[in-house]
Amino acid sequence: MKLCLKILAIAVIAAFTYSLTGCASPPSFTYSNVGISLSETCSDCAGTIGTGSGVGVTLQFDTAKPWALMVDGGGNQQGGSILFTATVTNAPSNLTWSLYPTQNLIDPNPNPNCQTSSTPCAPQELTNGWLIGTYAVISGNTALFQNAVIGGVEPIYTGAALAQAEAMTYTVTYPQEVVSNLGIPTITTVSQQMTGIPQGNVLLGVSVPNNPDNPSSLTTAYQLMEIYASAPIVYLTPQTPTVPSGLTDSVLTVPRGTSFAFYGGAAGAAPCATASSCGNQPVGLQAIGSTDNTVIWEVGATSSTAIAGGNTTYGTISTTGVYTAPATIPPGGTACVVVAAHVSGAAKPAYAYITID
């Protein structure tokens, strides 16, 4: 059975609503033109419009990535609790809710990035959904998502969860303003196929069967949520453990003149409120309400003397984390350090002490 998707977006005061419509069968078929739409309402946003805390507060989407709903893990601005309502057309509301990456794939080993004090996060905190949040189905067509940021740690995926996040494919829809040649603005809906759930993001999906003869055939609506907290977090693999503090043991040996690609980045930066707070981009280039998770890569003899991009003495590193060892052993020994730091300076840098062979 062939499927085509027709996307409709309906703007409401406290939420955006997206519709996915399957054109899979003749008009006479009971399940023809099956559609499912998602609307979101902030249940704990700052401010009150109407009745009840947060009711009527407009949710904020990342202006640079308008398909990503911003969720404040601390519940201070955007709220950490979002009520999703699904509306189904032309089919029974036999809904299945899902949260990705699925919780049973979260790496059960303590994550060096998941440390809020001298004690790393316990394994159960990585397996019960605390780092990606949880959802509870309030009724068949409503579900409450609750983000659970532990001490300001946004969701950072490793192991099987990272593999699933990187391979996940889904369709996002979002409204976009289009100005005609006559200068008349109109709102259109953009549908975009995505691959991969970015670090620091969580994907919510709700599905409905669209063919009674094939229960596995589904129409699904997705919402990507970009989580942020009090400060962004930097992740790096391989990485020198931060507990106990002060470790300088080498985590990697790189032969002279060869390269090694580090896996690293940052997640969880809050959307900028003014042009001057929009990260390291020139004013006017980065839109207000967008996020900047830029990482600056540094190399040096020590973390305090490391410089952006490195040098020929201790090795160089690209803006994507590809380190190239120097042609000769550095003066004073074979050790150096690679540093990944968030552009704002608000996050703890991540270090990787390495040996040059």
C-alpha positions in Angstrom: 0.0 0.0 0.0 1.4 3.4 -1.0 1.3 6.2 1.5 1.5 9.9 0.8 1.5 12.5 3.5 -0.3 15.8 3.5 0.7 18.1 6.3 -1.7 20.6 7.9 -0.7 23.0 10.6 -3.2 24.8 12.8 -2.0 27.6 15.1 -3.7 27.8 18.5 -3.0 30.3 21.3 -1.0 28.0 23.6 0.3 25.5 21.1 1.1 24.6 17.5 -0.9 21.8 16.0 0.5 19.6 13.3 -1.5 17.1 11.2 -0.3 14.1 9.3 -2.8 12.8 6.7 -2.4 9.4 5.0 -3.9 9.2 1.5 -3.6 5.4 1.4 -7.0 4.2 0.3 -10.1 5.0 -1.8 -12.6 7.5 -0.3 -15.1 4.6 0.2 -12.6 2.9 2.6 -13.4 3.3 6.3 -9.8 4.4 7.1 -9.3 6.7 4.1 -7.4 10.0 4.8 -6.4 9.0 8.3 -4.9 11.9 10.1 -3.3 12.6 13.4 -2.4 15.9 14.9 -0.4 17.0 18.0 -1.0 20.1 20.0 1.1 21.2 23.0 0.2 23.2 26.0 2.7 24.4 28.7 1.4 23.3 32.0 4.0 25.0 34.2 5.3 27.9 32.2 6.1 31.2 33.9 3.1 33.6 33.8 -0.6 33.0 33.8 -3.1 33.7 31.0 -6.6 32.5 31.5 -7.3 30.0 34.2 -4.5 28.0 35.9 -0.8 28.3 36.0 0.7 28.4 32.5 -2.6 28.0 30.7 -2.5 30.1 27.5 1.2 30.7 27.6 2.7 30.4 24.1 5.4 27.8 23.8 8.7 28.9 22.3 10.3 27.1 19.4 14.0 27.5 18.4 14.0 30.3 15.8 16.9 28.7 14.0 15.3 25.3 14.2 11.6 26.0 14.2 10.7 22.3 14.4 12.3 22.1 17.9 10.2 22.9 20.9 12.3 24.6 23.6 11.8 23.0 27.1 13.3 24.5 30.1 14.4 21.6 32.3 14.3 23.9 35.4 10.7 24.9 34.7 11.6 28.6 35.0 10.6 29.9 31.5 9.4 27.3 29.1 8.3 24.8 31.6 9.4 21.2 32.1 5.9 19.8 31.9 4.1 19.8 28.5 0.6 18.4 27.9 0.3 16.9 24.5 -3.1 16.3 22.9 -3.5 14.0 19.9 -6.5 14.4 17.5 -7.3 11.6 15.1 -9.5 11.9 12.0 -11.0 9.1 9.9 -9.9 6.3 12.3 -10.5 5.2 15.9 -8.2 6.8 18.4 -6.2 3.7 19.1 -3.1 5.6 20.0 0.4 4.5 20.9 2.7 7.1 22.6 6.5 6.7 22.4 9.5 8.6 23.7 12.9 8.3 21.9 15.5 7.2 22.5 13.6 4.4 24.2 14.4 4.2 27.9 15.6 0.6 28.0 18.4 1.5 25.6 20.0 4.1 27.9 23.5 3.0 28.8 23.3 1.5 32.3 26.9 2.5 33.1 27.6 5.7 34.9 28.2 8.5 32.4 31.2 10.8 33.1 29.1 13.6 31.7 26.4 12.8 34.3 28.1 14.2 37.4 26.5 16.8 39.5 28.8 16.5 42.5 31.6 14.2 43.6 29.3 11.2 43.0 28.4 10.2 39.4 24.8 9.5 38.5 23.7 6.1 39.7 22.9 3.6 36.9 19.2 3.5 37.6 19.1 7.2 36.8 20.2 6.3 33.3 17.6 3.5 32.9 14.4 4.9 34.3 14.1 7.8 31.9 15.3 10.6 34.3 17.8 11.9 31.7 15.3 11.9 28.8 12.2 12.7 30.9 9.0 10.6 31.2 5.5 10.7 29.9 2.3 9.6 31.4 -0.9 8.9 29.3 -3.6 10.9 31.1 -6.2 9.6 28.7 -6.2 7.9 25.4 -5.5 11.1 23.5 -3.5 13.1 26.1 -0.1 12.6 27.5 1.9 14.6 30.0 5.7 14.9 29.2 7.8 15.8 32.2 11.4 16.6 31.7 13.7 15.4 34.5 17.0 17.3 34.4 19.2 16.1 37.2 21.2 19.0 38.6 21.3 20.8 35.3 22.3 17.8 33.2 20.7 17.7 29.8 20.1 14.3 28.0 23.4 13.1 26.6 23.3 9.7 24.9 25.8 6.9 24.9 26.0 3.3 23.9 22.8 1.8 22.4 20.8 4.9 23.1 23.2 7.0 21.0 23.0 4.4 18.2 19.3 4.6 18.2 19.3 8.4 18.3 21.6 8.7 15.4 19.6 6.2 13.2 16.2 7.5 14.0 14.2 8.8 11.0 11.1 11.0 11.4 9.2 13.8 9.8 8.9 17.2 11.4 6.5 19.9 10.4 6.6 23.6 11.3 4.9 26.9 10.2 6.9 29.3 8.1 6.1 32.8 7.0 6.3 33.4 3.3 6.1 36.9 1.8 4.7 37.2 -1.7 6.0 39.5 -4.4 3.4 42.0 -3.3 4.7 42.0 0.2 1.8 40.0 1.6 2.9 37.6 4.4 1.2 34.2 4.6 1.9 31.2 6.8 2.7 27.9 5.2 3.6 24.6 6.6 6.9 22.9 5.9 7.4 19.2 6.1 11.0 18.0 6.5 12.4 14.5 6.8 15.0 14.2 9.6 17.6 11.7 10.5 19.0 11.6 14.0 18.0 13.0 17.4 20.5 15.6 18.4 22.3 15.4 21.7 20.2 17.2 24.3 17.0 16.6 22.4 14.1 14.2 23.0 11.6 13.0 20.4 7.9 12.3 21.3 5.8 10.3 18.8 2.2 9.3 18.7 0.9 6.7 16.2 -2.5 5.4 15.0 -3.2 2.4 12.7 -4.3 3.6 9.3 -5.2 0.2 7.8 -7.5 -2.3 9.6 -6.1 -5.1 7.5 -2.5 -4.3 8.5 -2.1 -3.2 12.1 1.6 -2.4 11.6 0.8 0.3 9.1 0.8 3.6 11.1 0.3 7.3 10.7 2.6 9.1 13.2 3.1 12.6 14.4 6.4 13.7 16.0 7.5 16.6 18.2 11.2 17.2 18.8 12.0 18.8 22.1 15.3 20.7 22.7 16.1 20.6 26.5 18.0 23.3 28.3 18.8 23.9 31.9 20.8 26.4 34.0 23.9 25.9 31.8 24.9 23.9 28.7 26.9 20.7 29.0 29.9 19.6 27.0 30.4 16.0 26.1 33.6 14.3 24.8 34.7 10.8 23.9 37.2 9.6 24.9 37.4 11.8 28.0 39.5 12.1 31.1 37.2 11.3 34.1 36.2 14.2 36.2 35.8 12.2 39.4 38.0 12.3 41.3 39.1 15.8 40.2 42.6 16.5 38.9 43.2 13.3 36.9 45.7 13.6 34.1 46.0 10.0 33.1 46.2 9.5 29.3 43.1 8.2 27.7 44.5 7.9 24.2 47.8 7.4 22.4 48.2 9.2 19.0 51.3 8.4 16.9 53.2 11.5 15.6 51.8 12.9 12.4 48.6 11.0 12.5 45.0 12.1 13.3 42.3 11.0 15.6 38.6 12.2 15.5 37.1 13.0 18.9 33.4 12.7 19.4 32.2 15.8 21.2 30.0 18.8 21.3 27.7 20.7 23.6 24.0 20.7 24.3 21.5 22.6 26.5 22.2 26.2 25.8 19.3 28.4 26.5 17.7 30.5 23.7 19.3 33.9 23.5 17.0 36.8 24.6 18.9 39.7 22.9 21.2 40.1 19.9 24.2 40.6 22.2 23.5 37.3 24.0 23.3 35.2 20.8 26.6 33.4 21.3 29.7 34.0 19.2 27.8 34.9 16.0 27.9 38.5 14.7 24.8 40.5 15.5 22.1 39.9 12.9 23.5 36.5 11.9 22.0 34.5 14.7 18.3 35.0 15.4 17.0 36.0 18.8 15.4 33.0 20.3 17.9 30.6 18.8 20.5 28.5 20.7 24.2 28.4 20.3 25.9 25.1 21.2 29.2 25.9 19.5 32.3 24.1 20.9 35.7 25.6 20.9 38.5 23.0 20.5 41.8 23.6 22.2 45.2 21.8 22.5 48.1 22.5 24.8 50.5 21.2 27.4 48.0 21.8 30.1 44.3 22.7 30.2 45.2 26.2 31.4 47.6 26.8 28.5 45.6 25.2 25.7 44.8 27.4 22.8 42.0 27.3 20.2 43.0 25.2 17.3 46.3 24.1 18.9 49.7 24.6 17.3 52.5 22.7 15.6 54.2 22.0 19.0 51.4 20.1 20.7 49.2 19.3 17.7 46.3 20.9 15.9 42.6 20.3 16.1 39.8 21.2 13.7 36.4 22.8 14.5 34.9 19.3 14.3 37.3 17.7 16.8 39.8 16.0 14.5 43.2 16.1 16.3 46.4 15.8 14.4 49.5 15.0 16.4 52.7 17.0 15.8 55.6 15.6 13.7 57.9 15.6 16.7 57.6 14.9 20.4 56.7 18.1 22.3 59.3 19.6 24.6 59.1 18.4 28.1 57.4 15.0 27.4 54.9 13.1 25.4 51.7 14.3 27.1 49.3 17.0 26.1 45.6 17.8 26.5 42.6 18.3 24.2 39.9 20.6 25.6 36.4 21.0 24.4 34.8 24.2 25.8 31.4 25.8 25.2 31.6 29.2 23.4 29.8 31.0 26.3 32.2 29.8 29.0 29.2 28.9 31.1 29.7 25.1 30.8 32.4 23.0 32.4 35.0 22.1 29.7 35.7 18.5 28.9 39.3 17.2 28.8 41.2 14.4 27.2 44.8 13.9 28.2 46.6 12.1 25.5 50.0 10.6 24.8 52.0 11.4 21.6 54.0 8.4 20.5 
